[in-house]
Amino acid sequence: MFQSPLHIVHIASAFVAGTFNSVRQLANIQSDMGHQVTVIHKNEPLPDDKLIGFRPSVQLLPWDIDREVNLSRDFPLILALRQELMRLGPDIVHCHSSKSGVIGRLAAFTLNLPQVYSPRGLSFFREDVSAFKRAVYRSAEYVCGHLGGVSVGCSSDELLALRTVSGRTALIQNGLDLDEINAVLEPIIREKKSKNNFITVALSGRISPQKNPATVASLVRKSPADWRWLWIGDGEDGDLIRETNRVEITGWVDRRETLARLASADIFFHPARWEGMPLALMEAMAVGLPVVASDIVGNRDLIRHGQNGFITSSDAEMFDHLSTLADVPGLRRSMGAASAKTIEDHYSAQGLSNAWLSIYRHEMLRVKTKSQRRGHRARDERTSLAG
């Protein structure tokens, strides 16, 4: 049965790294399917068109939003976003990340618009803020989680956490467009530099407290001279990494270069302190890298300890497992092959958009039915009063 195209509005308060790639990938797939797609994103300097990577048919609208909660600025922002949503008239509002999840869901709720929410790393798991702030974030998630929309976890662990604060939940795991990745990698020579006498350890994403740069800097300093370190990205804590004088920081580069640099590395290191389900890690696995990762939500869903990488719970374990992979080429190859197969078998994005569209239409039907019931009750009350 034919279903008409939708007008989908994505709202994202973070517009770099994993969230950027998730929104970009989903918006592009939905646009290719014939839907009208608008992305309301954080108003910050964006790379050139080559870096942005959105289809020309995707409408991009910047908005002013801070990452942290600030009541004096956030309330006017809700009103402004409400006005923008009234102007756009979307069929569904899809909020990405915690801050836009609060602002966007409140604005959509006041307009009785169908809404879904993707945390992509719940804010009350953050370790760079006080316990009081984490409690505030949890309370905000609880309030917004009972406004009527559905909260969608990107990993099984994140789903379990959402169930403690949200009324209705669902699971759609992150995925990668493998056709896109293979097309990008096809012209790239993917053979490792076995003739060179060094090991390249790669990291990817924003250099921020979430990605644990202090631990990275400590391990860089104690690593052997024949290890080369590569950080694909940049961020506010970049100086912690630059001070080691041993890490190449690429800055924000386009998707082709990101994948090419990953493919030329030997090991991927992901010591993050909290996550949802990290696309940076998934991309590294897709190009065939073995992984050393922290024991947190999201990483545990992707890594099978001893098969496609190592899950670690201390700095010492991280260094030991990095050393093991550096010293044993055969283990790097076997684990890298297992990483690629994990993504191919379980995390392809080919069915991703259909899963989201199913949730969208379910929410639209639920809101429509609820509105009709309200209308029936109002008519009945008017009839009763008239009688």
N, C-alpha and C positions, 0 to 999 in steps of 0.2 A: 504494500500500500504506500502510495507516495505521501511524503510528509514535506510540508513547505519549509523553505529556509528560515532560519532564525536570525534575529539580531542579538548577538552575544556581546556583552560588555565585560571585559576583563579589567580588574583594578589591582594594581601592583605598587606597593610602597617601596619595594626594592627593585632596582632595574639593572643589576649587574649579576655576573656569575650564574649560579644555579637557578635562581628565580627567573632571571632574564631568559635563560635558555629554555626553561619549562614553558614560560608564557609565549615566547617566540615560536617554539615548536608547535604548541597547541593552536595558537592563533593562525599560523600558516596552514596547518592541516585543515582547520575548520573553514578558512577562506577558500582553500582549494576545493572543498566540498560544496561551495556555493553559498555559504552563510555570510551575512554581513557581520564583520568583526571590528570592534572598537577596543583599543587598549588605552586606558587611563593610567599613566605611569608617573613616577616621581620626577619632578622637574629638576633635572640635574644635567650637566654637560654630557651629551651623548657622543659616541664615536661617529665616524662618517658612515655613509650609507652602506659601505661594504661591511662594516662591523655590525650595524644594526640588524640586518638580515631579515627584516619583515617583508612580506609580500607588499607590493604597491597598493593592493586593494585593502590592506589593513589600515584603519584610521588610528593614528597615534595622537593622544591628547595629554599634554603634560599637566601636572597639578603639584601644588606645594604641600608637602607632608614631611614631618620629621619621623625618624625611626622610633624615638622615645615618646612616652605618654606625656602630654602637656595640655592640661584641661583648658587653659586660656586660649590656646591656638586650635585645639581639636574641635571644640564645639562649633565655632564659625566654619570650620572645614566641613563638618557634617552638613551644615546648611548649604554651603556652596556646592558640595557634591550632590546633594538632593536636587538642587536646581539644575545641575548638569544632567542628571539622570532623567529628570522631567523633560528636558529638551530632547534627549536622545530617544527616549521611549523604548528601551530594550525589552526583549522577551525574557532574558535571564541575565542576572548579574553574578559574575564569578570573581570572588575576592581571593587574592594570593598573598600569603604571609600574614603574620599576626596583626601588625598595625593597620594595614588596609582592611584586614578582616573585621576589625572593630568598627572603623570609620565607614567602610562600605556596607557592612551588614545593617548598621543603624540607619544609614541613609535609605537603603533599599526597603527596610522594614516600614519606615514612615510612608512609603509610597505603595506598600503592599506588592512589591515586585518579587518574583521568584528569585531565590538566591542560593548559591552554593559557596563553600569556603574551603580553600586548600591552605593549611598552615605552613607546610614546607619547612618544618622546624618550629615546634611550639615555644612561645616566648618564656613560659614558666620553667623551661629546662635550661635557660641561659645561666651561665656561671660567671658572667662578667657584671652582674648587677646584684644588689642586696637581696636578702631573704624577703624583706618587706616588699620590694618591687616585684619579686616573683609571685608573692601572694596577691598583689594587685593585678598582675597579668592573669593569674589563674581565675580571679574573680571576674575580670572582664571577659575571659573566654567562657565562663559559666553563663553569664548574663546573655552574651551574644549567641551562645550555643543553644539558647532556648527561645530565640526570636521566631523560629518557624522554619528556617532553612536547614540544609543538611551539611554537616562537616565531613570532609572526605580526607582520610589518611592516605599518605603516599607510601606507607610501609605498615606492616602488621603491628610493630611496636607503637608507631604513632597512632594507629587506630585504637589500640588499647588505652593510650593516654587520653585520646579524645572522648572515649566513652565515660571517663570520669567527670567531664565538664560539659558535654554536649547532649542535647536531647535526642537527635537523630544522627546517625553516622553511617558511613560507607567506606569501602576500600577500593581505591584505584591506584595501583602501584605505578611509580614513575617508569617511563619507558624511553627508548631511544629510537629515532628514525634510522634504522640500519641501512636502508637504501641510500639515504643522504650521506651517512658516514662512509659507506663503501665507495660512493661516487667521488667523495672528497679524497679518499685515501688511494684510489686506484692509480693515479699517476705518481704517487709518492713511493720511493724506494723504502720498503719497510724492513729490510734486513738490518739486524743489530750490528753495531760497529765492533764486531768481534776482533778485528785487526788492531783496535785501539786498546791500550792498556789502562782503561779507566771504566768505572761504573757510573752511570747517570741515574740519580735518584730524583724523580719529578714530583712536584706538588702543583695543584691548580686551584684557582679561586681567589677570593678577596683576602688580602693579608690583614686579618682582623682578629680580635680576641677569640672569636668562635673557632678559628683555624689553628689556634694554639702556637703562635709564632715563637713564643719564649722557649717552648720545648724544642721546636725545630732548630732555633739558633744554638741551643745547648748541644744537640746531637751533631749539628754541623761542625762545631768546634772540636768535638772529640773523634770525628770520623777520620779514616785514613786519607792520606794525601791523594790516593788514586780514585777517590769518590768525587764526582762532580755533581753539584746540586743545581736544580732548575726549578724556579717558581714561575708558573704561567699565570700572570695576573698582576695585581698590585693592590694597595690599600693603605689605610691609615697607620698601620703598624709596620709599614715597609722598612723603616729605619732599623728596627730590631734585627731584621734579616740582612740588611745592607752592611751593618756593623761587623758581620762575620768576615766580610771580604771574600767569601767563597761561594756565594749563591748568585746565579744569573737570574735577575728578575726581568721578565719580558715586557711588563706593562700589559695593558689590555690589547689583545691581538685578535684578528678575525678567526672565524671558526676553522678555516683550512689550516692556518698556521698552528692553532691550538692542537688540532688532531695530529698534524705533522710532527710537532715537537713532542707530543706524548708518544707517538709511534717510534721515535728515535731514542727514547729512554729505555732503561733496563728494569726499573722498579718504580712503582707508584707508592707514595707515602701519604697517608691521610690521617693525621693525629687529631682531628677535630674534637672539640669538647662537647658539642651537641649538634644534631642534624635532624632532618626529616628522612629523606632518602637522597643522598648527594649525587647530582648528575655528573659532577666532576669525577667522582669515583667510578660511576657507570661508564663514562667515556673512556677512562683509562683501561677499564676491563675490556671494553669493546674492541680496543686496538691491540689487545693481547698482552697486557702487563700484569705481572704478579703484584699483590698488594700487601702492604703492612698498614693496618688501620686500628684506630682506637675502639674500645669495647663500648659502643654507644648505640642508641636507637638509629636505625637506618643502615649503619655499617654491618650490623649483625644480620640483617636481612640479605645482604649481598655476598658476604664473605663466608665461605666454609673453611674453617680453620684447618690448615694443613693440606687443603685441596687446591683452592685458587688464591690463597694468600694466608695471612696470619692476623688474628684478632688479638690485641694486646691491652693490658690493663696498667702498664707502668712504663716509664721512660726506659728503664733497663731492658724490659721485654722488647720494646720497639727497636732498640739498638741491636740486641741480640738477633732478632729476626731479619733486620736489614743486613746484618753481617752474614748471616747464613745464606741469604739470597745472593749477596755480592760474591760469595766464595764458591757457589755451586751453580754453574751455568745450566746444567741439565734440569735442576729444580726450577730455575727461572723460566725455562722453556715450557716445562710441563704445567706449572701453575699458570703461566700466561695463557696457554691454550685452554686450560680449564676456565679461566676468567672469561675469555671470549665466548666460550660455549655457554656459560651461565647467562650472559646477556642475550645471546641468540635464542636460547631455549625459553627464557622466562620473562625477558624485559624488552621485547620489541614493541615499538609504539604503533605498529600497524593497526591494532584494534583499539588503541587508546582513545581516539576521538569518538568512536562509536559508543564506548562505555560512558564517556562524559555526556554525549548527546542523550543517552538513555536516562541518565540522572536529571539532566536539564528538563526533558519533557515530563518526567515524573513530577518534578517540582512545579512546573507550569500547570499541570493538571491538578495537583493538590491545591495550589493557590486559587485556581479557577473554581474548583468545587467548593472550597471554603467560602469564597465570595458569593457564589450562588446560594449557598445555605444561609448566609447572612441576609441576602436579598429576600429569600423565601420567608425567613423569620420576621423581617421588617414588614413585608406585605401582610403576613398573618396578624401582626400586632395592629397594623393600621385598620385591617378589616374588623378585628375584635373591638377596637375603639369606636369605629363607625357604627357597629351594631349596637 
